[in-house]
Amino acid sequence: MTDHDEPSDAPPASKLSDPEVNGLVVEATRIASTGDIVEARKLYDQAVALCERSQLAADQVAIVRGWADIERTHGHADEARLAFANACQLYRASGETQREAETLIALGEFERTLDRHTEAHAAYARAREMYRRAGDQAGEAAALVNLGDAARQLGQEGPSSQAYLTAAGLYKRVGNPRGQADARFKLGELYAGSNRELAEQHFRRAAPLYETADLDAGGANRYRISNPLLPPVIGDCRTIDSYTMGLVALREADALPGRVEPDLAEPAAAPRSPSRLWPLLRSLVVMVFVFAVVGLSFRALLLMSAAQVRAVLPVESAVVLFLGLIPASFAFALTWALGVRSRLLQIIGAAALCALVFQMRGALRDSGIGDIGATNSDSTPAAASASGASAGTLVEQAKQARALAHPDEARRAYVDALEAYRRANDRPGQITVLLAHADLERALNQPDRAIELYALAIPLYRDLHDRAGEAEAWVSSAEVERMRLDPARARDALAKALALQRELGNRAGQSLVLVTLGEYERALHRWQSARDAYAQAAILYNELHDRAREAEALLTLGDSERALHHLQPARDAYTRAQSVYRQLLDSAGQAQALLRIGAVERAAKRPDVARRAYSDALTIFQQRHDAAGDADVALNVGHLEASLGRLDQARAAYQQALAGYQEARKSARQAVALRSLGRLEQRSQHPQQAQELFTRALDLDVRGRNRAGQVRSLRCMAALQVALGQLDPAAESYTKALTTNEPLNDLVGQARLWRDLGDVNARLARVEPARAAYVHALALAERTGDVAAQRAALTRLSTLLKSSDAPRASEYASRAAALQTLKPAAAGAAAPAAAATSAGSAQAKARPSR
C-alpha cells in the first residue's frame, strides 16, 4: 500500500500545462497541508472548473487523482472516495484504461484500510475486468491477486482460490516467475488451515519459482506478506529483528538446543551468542511453527506433546523449530509469527522459507500423527481436520474434472465434498461447494439442479448471519429462475435480495439488484416495473457519487419511459444523462444520449429538433473518428426520413449506414441496416429486393452466430411472405424463428411468434394448429404478465373457434372482456422507441438499433 502520511500523489505543478491552474493547485495543496481542508477544496474546485472551461482534460484528471490522495491523507473518506470515482470517470472519458485500472486498485487499497472489504472487492473486480478487456495480462494478474486478498478477507475461500489460481496462470503466460510464485504462496496460506495436502502442493510449486526468479535479500524485501484473516503485527520491529537474526544465527551455526526453561518473557534485545539464544527464542519458534505449519488453526497442536514433536522432527528442523513449550497465548503467537516470518523472508529468502515449510510438513505427515490444523468437528479436532482436508481435495478434484469436461466426475466430487464439510460442521465450506456445484449445473443448462443447490446454500448464509452473501445467492437464484422461464420466482428472488441489501444499508448492493431487476423487467417488456427500478437505481448512484453509472441508469430509464410513450419524462431522463456525461467529459456517452433524444423528438413529430440532435451526435462521432457511430447517426436519420414518408432520402441514409458498418466491420449492425432497407423496399412495393435484403441480413446473422438477429430476419421474411400471400413459406419461416428463439429464453418474443404463426394457420383454415399456437401464446403472456398479449390471444381464440366450438369461444371472449378493464402490464411493448438500443442489451451505452 501507499504511505498515507504524505500526499505523495498530489499533482505537482510541473505536470500541469496551464499556469493559472498550476497556481490554484499549488496554493490548494499548501493550504491543505496546514489543515484548512475546507478552504483548500474551494481552490481545488476552482482549478477543476477552469480545466473544464479550458478543456484541459489532462490537467483535470491529474488534479482530481492527486486530490483523492490529499483527502485520504486527511482522513476524509467520503471526499476521497468521490475524488477516486471522478478520476476513474475522467480516465475513462480520455480512454486511459490503464490509468483508470490503477486508480481502481488504489481505491481498493483505500477501502481496505477502512475495513470496507466488500467495496474493495468491487474496485478490484472492476480493475481486473478493465485489464482483461485491454488484453493486459500482467495487469489483470496483479488485480486478481488483490481480488483474492479481498475475497479472503471476506471469508470467501472459493473465490479467493479462483483468483489466485487465475493470477498464477496469467503470470506464467507473461513469463513472471515471481508473480507466479507469490500467487502460489498465497494459495498455500489460504489452504494451510483447512487442507494441508493442497497447501503443501502450492508451497512446493512456489519454491522452485522463487529460485527461478533469483530472489536475493534485496528482491525479497519487495515481497509483501498479506494475511488479512490474522490480527495485525504488534510489537517493536527491532525486537522482531533480534529474534529473527538469532534464529538465522542458530540455523547457520547448526547448533542443537539444550533444555529450555519455562520463561515466556519477551527480551529487550537478543544476545549475540547462539548458545544463549534459546531461552529468548522459545516464543519465536512456536510462532513460526504455528503460522507456517498449522496456518490459521492450532487445536490439533494442543493434542501433541513436546516429546511427540521432537520425535518426528529431524535434528536440522529441531534446531530451527524446537517446541519445548507451547506459549500460553496463541493470539500472541499468531501476531508475532506474521512479523517474524516477514523478516525471515527478507533475510533467508523465499525459497529457503518454502523449503523449511516443506520439511516440517513432511516430517509431521510421515509421523502418522495426522492432519495439523483443526476445525470444529462432530467428534474430535483431528477428525474434523481430516474432513476439512478431504473436502478441500475433493473440491480441487471437481474443478479439475470440470476443466477436463468430465461433469459427472465433478458432480460426484462436489457431493462428496459437501458431505465432508457437513461432517466437519463447516458451513462456509458447504456454501463454497454448493455455489461451485450450482455454477457447474448452470453451465450444463441444468437449472432445476442449480436451484436446489442455491436453496441449500441460502439457509447456511442465514445461520452465519451473512446477509450480503444471502443477497448474492438470491440474485444468482433469480438468474437461474430466468433460465427456467419462471418470471414470478425470479422477480420474488430479486425482491428478497433487494430487501436484504436495504437491511444492510448497502446502497451499492441495492443499485446492483435494481439494475438487474430493471434488465429483467425490460426483457419481459414490463416497462412500468423497469422504469421504477431504473429510477431508484439512478437516485442511489447519485447518492454514491457514481456519476457514470448514474448516467447509464438515466439512459435506460429514458428507454423505459419512451417505451411507455411518456415522451417528456424520457426527454428529461436523456437530457440529464447528457449533462452528466458532459461533466464527465465522456463524449461517447453524450453522443448516445443525443441519439436517444433524437428518437424522442422523432416520436414527438418534431423532425427539426431531432435533426439537430443527430447533427450534434454526428459531430462528436466524427471528432472521435468513430465510423460505427457515424453509421448509427445515418441509421437514425433513415428512420426519421421514413417516418416522414421521404423514402428516397431514407434509402440513401440506410445505404450510408450500411457502408459505415461495413467499414467498421460490424456484422450485426450491417444486418440491422439491411433489415431497415428491406422494410423500406417492401413499403415501396419492391418485394424481390426486400427478400434479397432480408436474406443477406439472415446470412450475416447466421455467420455471426447472432440468434436474436436471425429471429428478426426470419420474422421480416415471414411478414413479407404473408403480405405476398405465400402462407406456407411464412408458416415455415415462423417455425424456424421459434426454434432459433428458444435458447434465448425470450418469453415475449416467443409469445409474439406463436401468435403470428397462429394467424398464418388461421388464414390457411388449419384450426387445430392455429388453436395450439394461440394457446402457446396465451400461456407465455400469462407467465410474463402481459395483459395486452393475453387479451389478443384470447380474442383470436374466440374468433377461431366461433363456428366449431361455440361454448369454448364464448368462454375465451368472456375472459378477454374481463381483461379489458385491467391496466396492461406491458404497455408499449411493441413501441419502436425501444428499438433505439441493441436488442437484449442491458448496457446503457449500447449502440442504437431497430
N, C-alpha and C positions, 0 to 999 in steps of 0.2 A: 504494500500500500504506500501511498504517498505520505509525506510528512505533513500532518495537518497543522503544524505550528507556524509554518511560514507559507504565505500565499505565493509560492514559487511560480505558479502558472498564471499569475496576473499578467495582463498584456503589457509588455514593455513598450515604451514609446517608440523605440526604433523599429518596431514591427508595423506601426500604423502609418498610413500614407498621408493622411490629412493633418496639417499642423494644429488646426483648431481642435480636432478630435483628440490628438495627442495631448494637448494641454488639459483638456477636460478629464481624460483618463488618469494622467499623472496626478492631478490635484485630487481626484476622487480616491485614488489609491493612498495618497498621503493622508487625507482626512480619515479614511477607514483605519489606517494604522494608529491613529490617535484614539480610536474607539467611537468616533461620531459617525456611526454607520448610516444613520438617517440622512444626514447632510451629504454623505458620500453617494448615497443612492440617487439623490437629486441630480448630481453631476453625471453620474453614470447614465441616468435616463436621458439627460440632455445629449450625451455623446451618442447613444443609440439612435435617438431621434434625428440627430444630424446625419448619421450614417444612412438612415432610411431616406432622408430628403436628398442627399447627395448620391444615393445609390452606391455606397461604399460597402459592398457586401462582405469583402474580405476583412475589412476593419471591424465591421459589426460583429461578425462571428468570433473574431479574436477577442473582442471586448466581452462579449457575453460568456464565452468559455472561461476566460480568466476571472470574470466576476463570480462565477459559480464557486471557484476555489476561495475567493475572498469571503463570500457568505458562509461557506463551510468552515473556514478558519475561525470565524467569529461565532460559530455555533448556531447560526440561523438556518435551521434545517429546511423549512418550507421555502424560504427565499433561494437557498442553494439548489434545492430540487427544481424549482421553477427555472432558474438560470441554466441548469443542466438540460432541461427539456427544451428550452428555447435554443440552446446551442445545437442540440441534435436536429431540430427542425431547420435551422439555418444551414447546417451542413447538408441536410437532405435536399434543401432547395438548390444548393450550389453543386449538387452531385458529388460531394466529397464523402463517399461511402466509408472509406477507411477512417477518416477523422470522426465521423458520426459513431462508428462502432467503438472507436477508442474512448469517446466521451461516454458512451453507454457503459463500458467497462468501469470507467471512473465513477459513474453514478452508482453502479452496483456495489463497488467497494465502499462508497459513502453510505449507502443504505445498510450495509452490513455493520458498519461502525455504530449504527443506531439500533442494531438488532431488528431491523426491518428485513428479515430474510426472504419473505415472500416477494417483496418489491425488488430486492437484489436479484433474486432468481429471474424475475421478469425482465430486468435490464440485461442480464447476461444472455437470456434466451433471444432477445431482440438483436443483440450484438452478434451472436452466433449465426442467426439467420441472415444478417447482412453480409457477413464474411462468406457464408455459403453461396449466396446469390452472386457475389462478386468473384467467386472462384478462388478466394484467398484461403488455402487450406491451412497454412500456418496460423493465420489469424483465427480461423474457425477452431483450430485445436486449442489455442490459448483461451478462447471464450468458453469452450467446453470444459476445460479444467476448472475455470471459475464457476461454471454452471454446476459441475459436480460437487464442488465445495459447498455451494449454496443449498443444493438438494440434500447433501449430507447433514447440513446444519438444521434442515427442516425434518430430519429423521427419515428421509426418503432414500432408502438403500438402493432400491431398484433403479430409479432414475439417475442416482449418483453413479452407480456402477456403469450404466449405459453411457453416460457422458465421458467417464474416464476411459472406457474401452474404445469409444469412437475417437477420442483425442489421441490415444496411443496409436491407433491405426493411421490417423492423419499425419502424425509426427513421423511415422515410418515412411509414408509416401513422400514426404518432403525431405527426408534424409536428416532428421533431427534426433539423434540417439538420446541426447539428454532430455529432451522433452518427452520422448517415449519412455525413458526410464522413470522420470518424475511421475508420469501418469500411472505406470505400473506400480510404483512405490505407494501411491495414494490408494490404489486398489488393494494392495496388501494391508494398508492401515484400515481400510474400510471393512475388510472381512476378518481382521485379526481377532475380534471378539465373538464372531459367530461361526466362522468356517475356517478353522486353522489350515486345513489342507489346501483350500483355494487360496488363502492368503499366502501360504508358502510358495505356491506356483507363481504368483505375481512377484513376490520378492525375488525368487530365483531368476525370473526373467529380467528383473531390473538390474541385478548385479553386473552381468556382462555388458549391459548397455552403458552403465556408468563407466566401466573400464574403457569401453569403446570411445566414449566421449572424453576420456582422459581428464577426469576432474581432479585437479590438484587442490591444494588448500584454497587458493585464490578462486578457483572456479566453484568450489563447494560453498564458498561464502555467499554465492548468489542464490543458493537453494533455500527456499522458504519452507519452513515447517508450518503446515497448516492443518490443524486438527480441531475444528470448531466445537466438536462434541465434548471436549475436555475443558476443564477450567483454565483460565489464563495463567501463564507462568508467573510465579511470585518470587520474591527474594532479590538479593543483590547479585547482579551479573558477575561481579568479581568473585563472589563465593562459589558460584556455579563453575566459573573458570578454574578455581582452585581445586574443586572436586574433580573436574574433568581432566586437568593436567595430571593430577595424582593418578587417576585411572590409566591414562596413557603411559605414565612412567612405570606403573606396575606391569602393564602389558609389554612394554619394551624390555623391562628387566626380567620378564618371565619368572617373577617371584611367586612363591606359594605362600598364602597367608597362614598365620598361626591361629590360635584360639582367639575368639572375638568376645570382648566383654559387652554386656547389655547396656551400652550407653548410647542413647539416641540424640544427644545434644548436637546442635549444629556448630561447627568450628568457626572461629573468626577468620582463620586462614589455614590453609593446609600446609603441613610441614613438608620439607623437601625430601626427606628420606623415605624411600618406598617401604622400609620395614615399619615405619610409624604411621603409614597411611591408612591401614585397615581399620583401626578404631574410628577413623574420621570418615571412612567411605562406606560404612555399613548401609546407611540410608540410600546412598547413591546406587550401589549395586542392585539393591532391591528395586529401586525406582526403574532402572534401566530394564531389569528383568520383567517387571510388571508391564511396562509400556511396550517393550519390543516383543515379548513372548505371549503375554496374556492379553494384550491390547486393552480393550475397554472394560474387561471383566476379570475379576480375580478371585471369585468364590472358590473355584477348584483348587487354587493355590493354597487355600486355608486347610484343605484336606491332606496336604502333603507335609511331612515332617522335614526338618532340615537334613536329616540323615538320608531320607529318600532322594532329595535333590542332589546331595553330594554324590550319592551312589550312581546316579545316572548321568551327571555332567562330567565330561573328561577333565583332566587336570588343567589343560590350557583354558577351557572355558571357565573353570572354577576360579582361576586367577582373576578373571575379569568380572565374573558374576557370582561371587561367593554369597551364599544365602544362609549365613549363620543365624540370623534373626529376621523375623518379619516385622516391619515397622508397625507401630500401633495405629497410625493414621494413614490409610490408603489414599485419602484425598491429597494429603501432603505428598505422598509418593508420586501420584499421578501428575500433579502440577510441576513438581521438580523434575520429573522424568522428561517432560517436554523441553525444559531449558537445557538439561544435561544432554539429551540426545541431539539437540540442535548444535550444541558446542562440539559434541563428538563428531558430528557430520563435518563440521568445518575443519577439525583437526586431523582426523584419520581418514576422511574421505568417505563418500557414499558407498563405494564398492566394498571397502573393509567393513563398514557397518552392516551392509547387507549380508556379507559372509558370516559375520558374527551372529546375526539373527538366524541364518540357516542352520548354523552349527548347534545353537541352543535348541531350536525347534526339532532338529533331527534327533538330538540326544534324548529329548523328552518323549518323542514319538516312539523311538526304539525301546525305551524303557518299559513300555507296556502300561504306563500309568494312565494313559488315555488322553482325551482332548483337554487342552488347557483353555479356559475361557468359558465361564458358566453363565447360563441364563436360567430363568425360573423353570421349574420342571414339575411334573406331577409326582415325581419320586425323589430323585437326588439331583444335585447340581451337575454331577458328571453325566448322568443320563440325559439331562436337558441339553448339555453341551453337545453330546453326541447327536441328538436330534437336530439341533440347530446346524451343526456342521453338515450332517447328511442332507438336510433340506437345501442348504446353500449349494451343495454339489449337484443336487437334483435340478435346481433351477438353472445352473450353468449347463447341465446336460440338455435341458429343454431348449435353451437358447441355441445351443449348437445344433440340435436336431431340427429346429425351425430354420436355421440358416442353411442347412443341408436339404431342405424341402422334405423333411420326414415328419409331417404333422401328427401322425398317430403316436410316434415315439415321444414327441414333445408333449402331447396331451397326457400320456402316462406319467411322464416325469413331473409335470405340474401337479397331477393328482397326488402322487407320492410325496412331493414336497409339501403340499398343503397339509397332508396328514401328519408329516413330521413336525411341522410348525404347530399344529394343533396339540400334539403330544407335549411339545415344549411350552404350550400356552403362550406362544409368541404371536400376539395379534398383529404387530407391524409386519412380521414375516408373512403371515397369512394374507394380509392385504396385498403385499408385493406380488405374491404368487397369483392371487385371484385377478389382479389387474393385468398381469402379463398373460395369463391364460385367456382372459377376455379379449385382449388385443389380438391374440392368435385366432380366436374364433371369429372375430370381426374380419380379419384378413382372409379367412377361409369362407366368408359370406355365410356364417352360421349365427345369425343374430339372436335366435332363441337361446342358444347356449350362452352367448355373451351376456344376455340379460340376466340369466340365472346367476352368473358369476358376480355381476355387479350387485345383484340383490343380496348375495352373501357378504360382499365387502362393506356395504353401507352400514349394517349394524355394528361391524367391528370399528368403523370410524366413530360411531356414537359411543361405544364402550370406552374409546380413547379420548372422548370429548374433542375430537378433531373435526370441527365444523367446516373448516376450509377444505379438508380432504373429502368430507362427505359431499360438499357442494360440487367439487370437481367430479366425483363419482356420479352424481345426478346428471351433470352435463353430458358425461360420456354415455350414461344410460339413455338420455334423450336422443343422442346421435344414433344409437342402435335402434331405438323405437322408430326413428325416422326410416332406418333401413327396413324395418318390419312393416312400414307403411301404416303406422298407428299414430296418427296426429294427436289424438286425445292424450294418450300416455306420454308422448314426447312433450307436449305442452305442460302436462302435470309435473313431469320431471324437472323441466326448466323453472317452473314456478317454485318448486321446492328448493332448487339451487339458489334462486334469487332471494328467497326468504332467509336462507342461511347466511348469505353474503350480507344481507341487511342487518341480521342479528349481530354479525361480526363488525358492522360499521365499515366494511371493506368496499369503498366506492369503486376502486379499480375492478374488484371482482364483480360487483353489481353491473358495471358498464359492460364487461365482457359477456355476462349472461344475457343482458338486454340486447346486445348486438346479435348474439347467437339466436335469441328468440325472434328478433326482427327479421333476420335472414330466413328463418324457418317460416314465419308467417308470410313473408314476401313470396317464398317459393310456392305457397299454397294460395297466393293471390288474396290473402286476408289482409287487405291494405289498411283497414282501420287499426287492427292489432299491431301490424308492423309499424304504422305511424306512431302509435303510442310508445312502443318500445324504443324506437329511434329518438323520439323527442326526449324521453327520460335519459337515454344514453348521452345525448348532446349536452344536457344540463350537467351530468356528472363529469364528463370530460372537461367542461368549462371550469367546474369547481376544482378539478385536479390539475388545471393549467396545462392540459394536454391538448394544445390547440390543433395539432394535425389531425388527431382522431376526432376532435370536436367537428372539424370541417367535414371529415368523411361522414360522420353521423348526420350532419346537416344535409349533405347531398342525398343520402338515402332517405332522410325524412322528406325532402322535397320530392323524390321519386314516388314515395307513397302518397303524398298529397296530390301529386299530378295524376296518379292512377285513380284517385277518388274524384277527379275533376275539380279539385279545390285549387284553382289556379293562383289565386292571390297568396294563400299560405305557401304554396310551392315556390312562387316567385320570391317570397320573403326568405324562405329557407335557403334557396340558391344564392340570393344576394348576400346573406350573412356568411355563407360558406366562401363566396368570392372574397369578401372583406377579410376573413381570417387568412385565406391563402395569400392575399396581398401583404398582410402584416408579416407573414412567414417568408415572404419573398419566394413563394412557391408558384412559379409561373405556370407549370403544368397543371396544378390544381386550379388556378384561375381560369385556364382555358376550358377545363372540363365543366366548371361551374357556368361559364358563358355559353357553352353548347346547350346545357340544360335550360338556361334562361331563354335561349333562342327557341327551344322546343315549347316552352310555356307560352311564349309570345305567338308562336305559330298556332297553338291551340286556341289562343285568345283572339285570333283573327287580327293580329297586329303585325303584318308582314314587315313593315319598315323597321319596327323595333327589333324584330327577330333578325333581320339582315344586319343591323348594327352589332348585335351580339355576336353573330357569326363572323363578321368582319374583325371585331376585336380579338376573337379567338384565333382567327387565321393569322393575324399579326404576331401573336405570341408563338404560334407553331412555326412560323417562318423564321422568327428570331432564334428559335431552338433548333432549326434545321430538322424538323420532325416531319418526314414525308407522310407517315401514317396519320399524324394529326391533321396535316393539310387535307388528306383524303377524308377524314372524319367530317371536316367542315363541308367539303364538297357533297358528301352524302346527305348531310342535314339540309344543305341548300336544295338538293334534289327533292327531298321530302317537302320542303316549303313550296317549291315551284309546282310540284304535283298537286299539292293541296289547293293551289290557286288555279289549277287547270291549264297551266303553261307546260304542256307535255314536252315540247321540243327543248325548252330550257332545262326541264327536269332530266331529260335523257342525256343532255350534254354534261350536266353536273354528275350524274351517276357514272357516266363513262370516265369522267375526270377522277372520280373517287376510285374506280376500278384500277385505273392506271397507277394511281398513287399507292394503292395497296399492293399492286404487283411490284412496284419499285421497292417498297418496304418489305416484301416477301411475307405478307400477312395473308396466308391462305384462307383462314376462317373469315377474315374481313372481306377478301375477294368474293367469297361465296355470298356474303351479305349484299354486296353491291350487285352481284349477278341476279340475286332474287329480286332486288328492287327494280332492276332493269326488266326482268321477266314480267313482274306485275304491271309495269308501265306498258310493255308491249301487249300484254293481254288486254289492258284497258284501251289500247289503241287499235284493237281488233287485228292484231298480228299474232295469232296463236302459234304458228310454226316457230317464229322467232322466240316467243315466250317459252315454248317447250325446250328449245335448244339451250336457252339460258338457264332454265331450271336444271336441265341435265348436267350442264357444266358445273353448276353450283353443287349438285349432289356428288359429282365425281371428286371435286375438291374436298368436300366434307368426308367422303369415304377414305381418300388418300391421307387426310389429316386425322383420321380416326375421331372425328368430331360427331358424336352421336346426336347431340342436340341439333347441330346444323343439318344432319341427314334427315331428322324428323321434319324440320322446317321445309327443306327442299321437297321431300315427299308430299307434304301437305299442299305445297304450292302446285305440284304436278297434279295431285288428286283434284284440287279445286278447279284447275284448268280443264281436266278431263270431264268433270261434272258439267262445266259450262259448255263443253263441246258435245255433251250427250253421250260421252264414252263411259257409261256407268260401270261396266265390268272392269275395265282397266282402273277406274277410280277406286272401286272396292279393293282391288289388289294393292293399289298404292297405299290406301289407308291401313290395310292389314300389315304391309311391310313397315309402315310407320309405327304401328302399335308394337310390333316385335322389336324394332330398333329402340323404341322409347322405354321399354320395360326395365332395362338395367339402370335407367336414370332415376328411378323412384319418383317420377314426376306425376303425382296423382292428378293434378289439374290438367296437364297435357293429355294424360291417358283418358280422362273423362271426356275431354273435347273430341279426341279421336274416335272413341266409341260412339259418341253422339253423331259425328259426321258419317261414320260407317253405317250406323242405323239409318240415317237419312237416305244414303245411296241404296241400301237394301229395300227400304220402303218404296222408293221410286221404281225399283225392279219388281215390286209386288212380292218380295220374299218376306213374308210376315214373320215367320219364326226367327230367322237370322236377325231381322230388324228388331224384334222384341228383345232378343237376347242382348243385342248391342245396347239398346236403351236401358235395359236393366243393369248392365255393367256400368253405364254412365251414371245412372241414379245412385248405385251403391258407392261409387267413388265420390260423387258430390256430397253424399251424406257423411262420408268419412272426413272430408275436408271442411264440412260445414258451409258449403257454398249453396245458399238458398236459391239464388237465381238459376244455377245449373240444375238443382233438384226440380225446380218448377218447370224448367224447359224439358227435362227428361220425362216428367210425369205428363205434361201436355202432349208430347209426342206419343207416349204410350196410349193415352186416351184416344187420340185421333187414329192411331194404327189399329186398335182393337175394337173400334166403334161398331164395325159390321160383323166381326167374327166372334166377339166376346163382350157383349154389351154390359153385363154386370161388372166385369173387371174394368172396362173402360170408364164406367161411371165412378168406380172407386178411385181410379187414378185422377179423374177430373176433380173429385172432391178434395183429394189430398193437395192437388195443385192450387185449388182455390183457397185452402186453409193456409198455404204458404204465402198467399198474395199479400197478407197483412204484415208479414214479417219483414224486418229490415234485412236486405241482402248482406250476407257476411262478406261476400267477395265483390262488393261494389267496385266497378271499374276494372273488373278482372281482365277484360279484353281491351282495355284502353291502350291506344297506340302510344300514349306517353310513356308507358312502362318500357317501351322498346328503345328508349334512348340509352340504355345500358346493355352490355353484353348479357345474353340470356344466362341465367344461373349464376351470374357474378354477384358475389357478396362484397366486393371491394368498391368503395365509393368512387375510385378513380378509374374504373373500368371504362374502356372506350365505348362511346355510344353506338348502338346498333338498332336494327329494327327487324 
